[in-house]
Amino acid sequence: MRFTGEAMRFTGEAMRFTGEAMRSAGEAMGSRTACTDVSGAGWRRGTTLAVAGLLLAALGAGEASAIPPDATEACKQACNVDYVYIAVPRDGTTLVTGLTSDALPLPVHAVTNCPESTQRVNFILDDVEIDSVTDRPYNLTSVALGDLLVRHALDVTIEQVGTVGELYEDTSDFYLDRASASDDRDGNGYADFPYGVLGGLGNGSMWISEVAVPEADSTRVVSVTRWTGTGATARGDVPVTSVLESPDRPGATVTVQMPQALIVPGETAMLLVALAEDLDALVGPDEADLVASEPIRGRISGGQYVEISVITSVDGGITFDEIADARLAENPIHLIMEGLTIYYGDDPRFFGHPTVVDSDPDDGLRVLVQEGGEWGRGSVLNVEAGDRMLEADLTALSVYAPYRSDGGEGEGEGEGEGEGEGEGEGEGEGEGEGEGEGECDLGVPLVVAILAAIAGIPIAVGLGGGGGGGGGSGPCFIATAAFGTPMVDAIDTLRLFRDVFLLDNAAGTAFVDLYYRVSPPLADMVARSPALAATVRVALWPVILAARLALASPAVSALLAAAASLALFRRRRRKAD
């Protein structure tokens, strides 16, 4: 206990000293970084500075600030707000809900011409303000469909940075209707004949349904949105939009935006979107067996599977075709997925696996996996990663999910000027992230600095993680004993730190091997003593925070570790004197 308290006091002083250093560094770099794009290395650097400021403030770092308020204000006023429109539910449309969909949220989505200057979007349903959002995509998922009746009025207002009051507003009068059992006879969530169910309703009307998939022990959420090509309209730049939230993971949402220009006059399209936690739930166990092996680096934490298709008809749905990829190349679908946990080194990308839409006289509309297909990202353009969010343009329609990229496939990545340098100098043309993985070259010095400066705590060997000296998710011994379960986010952070920074070098591997030899008896002691477990949890939190910061950006972490090391050195020198 005495040693742990001393170590914690050392850590507090180190973090206080580091806060002073970060204050000047943040003021120097924050204004430059805050306005950069949110993709690739630019996003990692900007996010790191913001997170560092928040962490240091939370730990008593005084006035440390990564992004000065005046810099944020300057960035946000890059354009002027001219409008806010309600994209879902559109004015005059009807939402047809499935028989078991009362718990699903009412899908609401607003768009504006200038997110950079948008301070807040407010949502008012039936004259009652229900919520507001400050960041795009401007979605609302807090109202359950089962709480609504037949007719409703939705109002949206927008506030601009630097102005007083609400600038613009939009109104949508929409209706709710309940589907009948005969509309989805096979219970797969899709309307058997969507052209019949939605055909006589207003443009933008939507079918939305939730179905349990017993074989997968989870649910599938489906939306079908009708759109008839109209040519040029007053709101022609407002995309046809579907918003779905996972019932199994609140906050995990997808927003799918289809350009109006994709559908030509005289043609009626159905935008099909399905969302699920796993492939069995998304397409059914039989179809999931036809899916090729998933990308080797694995899915991004919190990632969902989403199936996107567009079918078109010129005869009222008697016959239909899937939309051609050539048309999508000119007017791509835009996909936004929220609720992700993205770590440094993940290099997140959407991968797609081909599917086809079929109609059976008995079962109606269904989505099938294309046999012999493979996962790939050649149809994914303009990838951007943000805070818990990934978005991209899609030029082919299929199953998509977010995966960690291995940097080996570069087609179609279109990330913009200065982002083609690959995972290190001279590698991976067309796929890179600016400096990319070169930031990991800090390697062993960074690991040693963090462990020595932040910790100095023997319990910090809980960074070890899995069994046997290799990767994976084996027992995390001391940390698991302290937290009581190997599944908490804190332990996942320690395991990821081990995989990224320790197991890729000889010194780190030796450290992990030593930990495996000495930690089991200590873990047993921790597990038997609630008081000791509580002490270990407190002692581990500085290490966990340092690991999270290291995963966000090794460069900034090195600065923190150096400052903390200097603080500890000065303290010990004063004691020696």
C-alpha distance (Angstrom), angle and dihedral (degrees) to the residues before:
residue distance angle dihedral
M1 . . .
R2 3.82 . .
F3 3.80 91.4 .
T4 3.78 92.3 47.3
G5 3.80 91.6 50.8
E6 3.79 91.0 49.9
A7 3.78 91.0 49.2
M8 3.79 91.0 50.0
R9 3.80 90.8 50.7
F10 3.80 89.2 51.1
T11 3.79 89.6 50.1
G12 3.81 92.6 49.8
E13 3.79 92.5 51.6
A14 3.78 91.7 45.9
M15 3.78 91.6 52.0
R16 3.82 91.6 46.7
F17 3.79 90.7 52.6
T18 3.79 90.8 44.9
G19 3.79 89.6 53.0
E20 3.79 90.6 60.2
A21 3.79 90.7 51.7
M22 3.80 92.4 45.5
R23 3.80 92.4 51.1
S24 3.78 93.1 65.4
A25 3.80 93.3 36.9
G26 3.79 91.1 49.9
E27 3.81 92.8 49.5
A28 3.78 90.0 50.3
M29 3.80 97.2 46.5
G30 3.79 105.3 23.3
S31 3.80 98.4 76.6
R32 3.80 90.8 48.1
T33 3.80 94.6 47.6
A34 3.78 101.8 39.6
C35 3.82 93.9 70.0
T36 3.80 97.5 48.2
D37 3.78 124.5 107.6
V38 3.79 118.5 -80.7
S39 3.78 96.2 -127.0
G40 3.77 129.6 95.3
A41 3.76 122.9 -24.4
G42 3.80 93.0 -9.4
W43 3.80 90.1 60.7
R44 3.79 92.4 46.5
R45 3.78 92.9 51.6
G46 3.80 94.4 45.8
T47 3.79 93.9 45.4
T48 3.80 91.5 46.8
L49 3.79 92.9 56.0
A50 3.78 92.3 47.9
V51 3.81 93.4 47.1
A52 3.79 91.7 45.5
G53 3.78 90.8 54.4
L54 3.79 92.2 49.8
L55 3.81 94.0 46.3
L56 3.76 93.1 49.0
A57 3.78 92.2 47.8
A58 3.80 90.5 50.0
L59 3.80 90.2 50.9
G60 3.79 93.8 51.3
A61 3.77 98.2 -95.2
G62 3.76 90.8 149.7
E63 3.75 116.9 -141.0
A64 3.79 98.5 -2.1
S65 3.79 110.4 143.9
A66 3.79 126.3 175.4
I67 3.81 97.9 -166.4
P68 3.79 116.9 29.3
P69 3.84 113.3 -134.3
D70 3.80 92.5 -123.3
A71 3.82 90.2 56.4
T72 3.80 91.3 52.0
E73 3.79 90.0 48.1
A74 3.80 91.3 51.3
C75 3.79 91.8 49.7
K76 3.78 93.6 48.8
Q77 3.80 93.4 55.1
A78 3.80 96.2 62.1
C79 3.84 92.2 118.5
N80 3.80 141.8 6.3
V81 3.79 125.9 -101.8
D82 3.81 110.7 -117.9
Y83 3.78 101.1 170.7
V84 3.78 149.4 -9.2
Y85 3.80 118.3 -146.7
I86 3.78 132.0 -172.5
A87 3.81 107.2 -124.6
V88 3.83 95.6 175.7
P89 2.98 122.9 61.3
R90 3.80 94.4 17.4
D91 3.75 120.7 -150.9
G92 3.80 112.5 -83.4
T93 3.81 95.2 13.6
T94 3.78 131.6 127.2
L95 3.79 128.2 -136.4
V96 3.79 111.1 -148.1
T97 3.80 108.3 -158.5
G98 3.78 128.7 -159.1
L99 3.77 123.1 -115.6
T100 3.83 93.7 -103.3
S101 3.80 99.7 37.0
D102 3.83 102.9 97.1
A103 3.82 92.4 111.6
L104 3.80 93.7 53.2
P105 3.80 116.5 103.5
L106 3.77 121.0 -109.7
P107 3.82 103.0 -104.3
V108 3.80 109.5 -122.0
H109 3.80 125.7 172.1
A110 3.80 131.5 168.8
V111 3.80 129.5 -169.4
T112 3.78 132.9 -159.4
N113 3.77 133.3 -174.4
C114 3.82 92.8 -125.2
P115 3.81 118.7 38.5
E116 3.83 88.8 164.4
S117 3.82 91.2 69.1
T118 3.80 97.4 33.3
Q119 3.78 111.1 112.4
R120 3.80 99.7 176.5
V121 3.79 141.2 -7.8
N122 3.81 114.7 -152.3
F123 3.81 124.4 -156.5
I124 3.83 121.3 -152.3
L125 3.80 118.8 -174.9
D126 3.80 117.3 -167.7
D127 3.83 90.9 -16.6
V128 3.82 93.5 -51.5
E129 3.80 118.6 110.6
I130 3.77 104.1 -131.8
D131 3.80 105.8 172.1
S132 3.79 147.8 -21.8
V133 3.79 133.2 -146.7
T134 3.78 131.2 -158.0
D135 3.81 103.3 -168.0
R136 3.77 133.5 56.0
P137 2.95 136.8 -76.4
Y138 3.79 86.8 60.3
N139 3.80 97.5 -145.7
L140 3.78 130.7 155.8
T141 3.81 119.7 -157.8
S142 3.82 102.6 157.5
V143 3.84 99.8 99.4
A144 3.81 118.8 79.0
L145 3.79 118.1 -138.8
G146 3.80 90.1 -133.7
D147 3.83 89.9 64.0
L148 3.81 92.9 60.1
L149 3.78 132.1 83.3
V150 3.83 128.4 -158.1
R151 3.81 110.9 -63.7
H152 3.79 128.1 29.9
A153 3.78 141.9 169.1
L154 3.80 120.9 -138.0
D155 3.80 121.0 -166.2
V156 3.78 125.5 -171.6
T157 3.80 125.9 -167.8
I158 3.79 129.2 -175.3
E159 3.80 133.3 -149.2
Q160 3.80 123.0 -157.3
V161 3.77 126.8 -144.2
G162 3.80 111.7 -100.7
T163 3.80 95.7 18.7
V164 3.79 133.4 97.0
G165 3.79 120.7 -125.6
E166 3.78 132.6 1.9
L167 3.79 117.6 -45.1
Y168 3.78 107.1 -168.6
E169 3.76 138.5 8.9
D170 3.78 140.0 -171.8
T171 3.80 133.6 -162.2
S172 3.78 133.2 -151.3
D173 3.79 126.2 -171.7
F174 3.78 107.5 -161.7
Y175 3.77 139.2 169.2
L176 3.80 137.4 -138.7
D177 3.78 124.1 -143.0
R178 3.79 130.0 179.3
A179 3.80 119.7 -126.9
S180 3.78 120.4 -128.9
A181 3.80 124.7 -124.8
S182 3.82 90.2 -109.1
D183 3.83 91.3 60.7
D184 3.82 91.1 72.5
R185 3.78 107.3 23.7
D186 3.81 97.1 167.3
G187 3.82 92.6 45.9
N188 3.81 95.5 -130.6
G189 3.82 92.6 133.7
Y190 3.82 96.3 -109.4
A191 3.79 120.6 105.9
D192 3.81 106.0 -109.4
F193 3.81 91.4 -135.2
P194 3.83 108.1 16.6
Y195 3.80 93.0 176.2
G196 3.78 88.2 61.5
V197 3.82 96.7 43.7
L198 3.83 96.2 44.3
G199 3.79 101.8 20.5
G200 3.81 98.1 97.9
L201 3.79 95.9 41.3
G202 3.80 130.9 93.3
N203 3.78 121.5 -73.7
G204 3.80 108.0 -84.9
S205 3.80 95.3 28.2
M206 3.78 113.2 151.2
W207 3.79 142.5 -149.6
I208 3.81 112.7 -148.8
S209 3.79 125.7 -178.4
E210 3.79 143.0 163.0
V211 3.79 123.1 -152.4
A212 3.79 131.3 -179.1
V213 3.80 115.5 -127.4
P214 3.82 104.7 -152.4
E215 3.80 94.6 -166.8
A216 3.80 90.0 56.8
D217 3.80 97.5 37.7
S218 3.81 88.4 -134.6
T219 3.79 140.7 79.3
R220 3.78 140.4 -97.1
V221 3.80 121.4 -145.1
V222 3.80 117.6 -157.9
S223 3.78 134.6 -172.8
V224 3.80 128.8 -177.0
T225 3.81 116.8 -168.9
R226 3.81 122.6 -166.4
W227 3.80 121.5 -143.6
T228 3.80 129.2 171.2
G229 3.79 115.4 -160.9
T230 3.78 110.7 -107.1
G231 3.79 104.6 171.1
A232 3.81 116.9 -136.6
T233 3.83 114.3 5.1
A234 3.78 135.5 172.3
R235 3.79 88.2 -104.2
G236 3.78 98.1 34.3
D237 3.79 92.2 135.1
V238 3.82 93.2 59.2
P239 3.81 105.8 97.2
V240 3.78 125.6 -133.6
T241 3.79 99.4 -104.8
S242 3.80 139.9 -162.5
V243 3.82 122.8 -169.9
L244 3.81 121.0 -169.3
E245 3.81 131.4 173.8
S246 3.78 124.2 -159.5
P247 3.84 111.9 -113.4
D248 3.80 87.7 -154.2
R249 3.82 94.6 54.0
P250 3.83 115.9 29.9
G251 3.78 111.0 -146.2
A252 3.81 93.1 30.0
T253 3.80 101.7 114.7
V254 3.77 138.1 160.4
T255 3.78 125.7 -152.8
V256 3.81 116.1 -162.6
Q257 3.81 117.8 -168.7
M258 3.81 122.5 -167.7
P259 3.83 117.4 -169.1
Q260 3.79 113.2 -122.2
A261 3.80 88.4 -134.3
L262 3.81 89.8 67.0
I263 3.83 90.1 73.5
V264 3.81 116.6 62.6
P265 3.83 125.2 -146.8
G266 3.81 112.8 -81.8
E267 3.79 91.8 28.7
T268 3.81 125.2 103.3
A269 3.80 117.8 -155.5
M270 3.76 134.5 -166.8
L271 3.80 116.7 -151.4
L272 3.82 106.0 -151.3
V273 3.81 118.5 -161.7
A274 3.81 127.1 172.6
L275 3.82 126.9 179.6
A276 3.81 130.6 -166.4
E277 3.80 143.4 153.6
D278 3.80 94.4 -119.8
L279 3.79 140.6 15.5
D280 3.80 94.1 -107.1
A281 3.78 89.7 59.6
L282 3.81 94.2 41.4
V283 3.81 100.9 51.9
G284 3.81 104.1 3.5
P285 3.82 128.3 -97.4
D286 3.82 95.1 -84.8
E287 3.79 93.4 53.2
A288 3.81 92.2 40.5
D289 3.81 88.5 60.7
L290 3.81 87.8 63.6
V291 3.80 93.5 56.8
A292 3.80 114.2 106.4
S293 3.80 121.8 -118.7
E294 3.79 110.2 -69.4
P295 3.84 123.1 -113.1
I296 3.78 109.1 -68.8
R297 3.81 98.9 -122.9
G298 3.77 91.6 59.7
R299 3.76 138.3 -127.1
I300 3.80 122.7 -50.6
S301 3.81 112.1 -100.5
G302 3.80 109.8 -92.4
G303 3.81 92.4 14.5
Q304 3.78 120.2 149.3
Y305 3.79 132.7 -154.8
V306 3.78 115.1 -116.9
E307 3.80 128.7 -175.4
I308 3.81 116.6 -155.4
S309 3.79 125.5 -173.9
V310 3.80 136.7 158.1
I311 3.79 122.1 -155.4
T312 3.82 123.6 -173.1
S313 3.80 134.1 -162.2
V314 3.81 136.5 -177.7
D315 3.82 96.0 -169.9
G316 3.78 102.9 56.2
G317 3.79 95.3 -87.6
I318 3.81 98.6 -54.7
T319 3.79 84.3 122.3
F320 3.77 128.7 9.2
D321 3.80 140.3 -178.7
E322 3.77 133.5 -155.1
I323 3.77 110.9 -111.1
A324 3.81 114.8 -97.7
D325 3.81 120.7 -109.3
A326 3.82 89.1 -129.2
R327 3.81 89.7 65.8
L328 3.80 91.1 47.8
A329 3.80 90.0 53.5
E330 3.83 88.0 65.1
N331 3.83 96.0 38.5
P332 3.82 109.4 22.7
I333 3.79 125.0 -165.7
H334 3.81 113.9 -113.6
L335 3.82 119.2 -137.0
I336 3.81 125.1 -165.6
M337 3.82 120.0 -176.5
E338 3.81 120.7 -170.7
G339 3.79 133.5 -172.6
L340 3.82 96.7 55.4
T341 3.80 128.4 141.4
I342 3.80 106.7 -143.1
Y343 3.81 119.8 -172.0
Y344 3.76 130.2 -165.7
G345 3.80 109.2 -84.9
D346 3.82 94.5 27.2
D347 3.84 92.4 105.5
P348 3.84 89.1 -164.6
R349 3.80 120.2 -141.7
F350 3.76 136.1 165.6
F351 3.79 113.1 -115.1
G352 3.78 121.2 -163.8
H353 3.79 134.1 -152.1
P354 3.83 118.0 -162.9
T355 3.80 122.0 -108.8
V356 3.80 135.0 173.4
V357 3.80 132.1 -143.5
D358 3.78 116.7 -128.5
S359 3.79 135.7 178.4
D360 3.79 122.1 -147.4
P361 3.84 122.8 -167.6
D362 3.80 90.3 -132.0
D363 3.79 103.4 34.0
G364 3.80 100.6 29.2
L365 3.80 122.5 -152.4
R366 3.80 117.2 9.5
V367 3.80 139.7 161.9
L368 3.80 118.3 -129.6
V369 3.78 130.8 -167.1
Q370 3.80 113.8 -116.0
E371 3.77 108.0 -117.5
G372 3.79 114.6 -124.8
G373 3.80 92.3 21.3
E374 3.79 123.3 140.6
W375 3.79 135.4 -153.1
G376 3.79 112.3 -101.4
R377 3.78 143.4 149.4
G378 3.79 101.5 -144.4
S379 3.81 90.0 112.7
V380 3.82 93.8 52.4
L381 3.81 118.8 97.8
N382 3.79 137.9 176.8
V383 3.80 97.2 13.6
E384 3.80 115.3 -164.1
A385 3.79 127.2 -178.6
G386 3.78 123.1 -161.7
D387 3.77 139.7 161.6
R388 3.83 102.6 -35.7
M389 3.80 89.9 -27.4
L390 3.81 139.4 102.1
E391 3.79 126.2 -172.0
A392 3.80 137.9 174.3
D393 3.80 145.5 156.2
L394 3.81 116.8 -101.5
T395 3.81 125.2 -149.9
A396 3.81 96.0 -178.3
L397 3.78 129.9 42.1
S398 3.79 122.8 -128.8
V399 3.80 141.4 100.1
Y400 3.80 111.5 -36.3
A401 3.80 131.9 -170.3
P402 3.83 134.3 165.9
Y403 3.80 115.0 -105.9
R404 3.77 137.9 172.6
S405 3.77 107.8 -98.1
D406 3.80 122.7 -129.3
G407 3.82 90.9 -155.2
G408 3.79 92.6 -124.0
E409 3.79 102.2 110.0
G410 3.78 117.6 61.8
E411 3.77 109.3 168.9
G412 3.75 119.2 127.4
E413 3.77 97.5 -2.5
G414 3.85 95.2 131.2
E415 3.79 95.0 178.7
G416 3.79 95.9 162.6
E417 3.76 137.3 -112.5
G418 3.77 117.2 -18.5
E419 3.81 96.7 12.3
G420 3.76 101.9 98.9
E421 3.76 102.0 84.4
G422 3.78 95.2 102.7
E423 3.75 133.1 -146.0
G424 3.77 93.6 -37.6
E425 3.74 136.1 -5.7
G426 3.80 111.5 -47.9
E427 3.80 96.1 4.3
G428 3.81 137.0 113.0
E429 3.82 105.4 7.8
G430 3.79 112.0 -148.4
E431 3.78 96.2 13.3
G432 3.77 104.7 68.2
E433 3.75 134.1 116.3
G434 3.79 102.5 -141.1
E435 3.77 105.6 -95.7
G436 3.82 86.6 4.7
E437 3.72 120.6 172.1
G438 3.78 91.8 -7.7
E439 3.80 86.6 91.9
C440 3.80 87.7 72.9
D441 3.79 90.6 67.7
L442 3.81 88.7 93.6
G443 3.82 83.4 78.8
V444 3.77 117.0 143.1
P445 3.84 98.3 11.9
L446 3.80 90.0 57.4
V447 3.80 93.5 48.1
V448 3.79 92.7 48.5
A449 3.80 92.0 45.9
I450 3.80 93.4 51.3
L451 3.80 94.1 46.1
A452 3.79 93.5 44.9
A453 3.79 99.7 40.3
I454 3.79 103.3 35.8
A455 3.76 99.6 32.1
G456 3.77 122.8 23.4
I457 3.82 77.3 164.0
P458 3.80 117.9 126.6
I459 3.81 89.5 -148.9
A460 3.83 88.1 64.8
V461 3.75 88.2 82.2
G462 3.83 82.1 88.8
L463 3.80 82.9 94.0
G464 3.81 84.9 84.2
G465 3.80 97.6 88.6
G466 3.78 121.2 167.8
G467 3.72 132.3 44.0
G468 3.72 131.5 -91.4
G469 3.77 100.8 20.0
G470 3.78 94.2 -77.1
G471 3.75 136.3 98.4
G472 3.74 126.9 -83.6
S473 3.75 134.2 78.4
G474 3.79 105.6 -64.0
P475 3.81 124.3 145.7
C476 3.79 115.6 -47.3
F477 3.81 90.7 -152.8
I478 3.83 108.6 -162.8
A479 3.80 96.7 23.2
T480 3.80 91.2 47.3
A481 3.78 91.0 49.1
A482 3.80 90.6 50.8
F483 3.80 96.9 46.9
G484 3.79 95.1 36.9
T485 3.82 97.1 -129.8
P486 3.80 136.5 53.1
M487 3.82 91.7 -136.6
V488 3.80 104.3 69.9
D489 3.81 118.9 114.0
A490 3.80 92.3 -116.0
I491 3.79 92.3 61.7
D492 3.80 91.3 44.6
T493 3.80 87.0 56.3
L494 3.81 91.7 52.2
R495 3.80 91.7 48.4
L496 3.80 91.9 50.2
F497 3.82 90.5 48.5
R498 3.80 88.4 52.3
D499 3.83 92.3 50.3
V500 3.81 95.9 45.7
F501 3.82 102.5 38.1
L502 3.80 109.5 18.1
L503 3.79 110.5 35.8
D504 3.81 95.0 49.4
N505 3.82 94.9 68.1
A506 3.79 138.0 46.3
A507 3.80 97.0 -116.3
G508 3.79 93.1 49.7
T509 3.79 92.5 46.6
A510 3.81 90.9 51.0
F511 3.80 89.4 50.5
V512 3.83 91.2 52.0
D513 3.81 91.9 47.2
L514 3.80 90.6 51.3
Y515 3.78 90.0 49.8
Y516 3.81 91.9 53.3
R517 3.81 89.6 54.4
V518 3.80 99.3 47.6
S519 3.80 106.2 29.8
P520 3.85 106.5 68.1
P521 3.84 95.1 75.0
L522 3.80 90.6 46.1
A523 3.80 90.3 48.5
D524 3.82 90.2 53.4
M525 3.81 89.8 53.7
V526 3.79 91.4 50.1
A527 3.80 93.3 47.6
R528 3.82 92.0 52.4
S529 3.81 95.1 50.7
P530 3.84 120.8 60.2
A531 3.79 90.5 -169.1
L532 3.79 92.4 52.0
A533 3.81 90.8 45.4
A534 3.81 89.9 54.1
T535 3.81 90.6 49.7
V536 3.80 91.4 49.9
R537 3.81 91.3 50.0
V538 3.79 90.3 54.3
A539 3.79 91.2 46.6
L540 3.80 92.3 49.5
W541 3.78 98.0 52.0
P542 3.84 96.0 79.0
V543 3.80 88.1 50.4
I544 3.81 91.6 48.5
L545 3.80 91.5 49.8
A546 3.79 90.4 48.3
A547 3.81 90.6 49.5
R548 3.80 91.8 50.4
L549 3.77 90.8 50.1
A550 3.81 90.9 47.8
L551 3.81 90.0 52.4
A552 3.79 90.0 50.4
S553 3.82 94.2 51.1
P554 3.80 129.7 -15.2
A555 3.79 91.6 -160.8
V556 3.79 96.3 61.1
S557 3.80 90.2 38.9
A558 3.78 89.7 56.6
L559 3.81 89.0 54.3
L560 3.80 90.7 50.7
A561 3.79 92.7 46.5
A562 3.79 92.4 49.2
A563 3.80 91.7 50.6
A564 3.80 91.8 46.6
S565 3.80 91.1 48.5
L566 3.79 89.7 51.9
A567 3.81 91.1 51.1
L568 3.79 92.2 51.3
F569 3.79 91.4 46.2
R570 3.81 91.4 52.1
R571 3.80 91.8 48.2
R572 3.78 93.4 51.0
R573 3.79 91.5 45.0
R574 3.82 90.7 53.4
K575 3.79 89.6 50.6
A576 3.78 90.8 49.7
D577 3.81 90.6 51.3
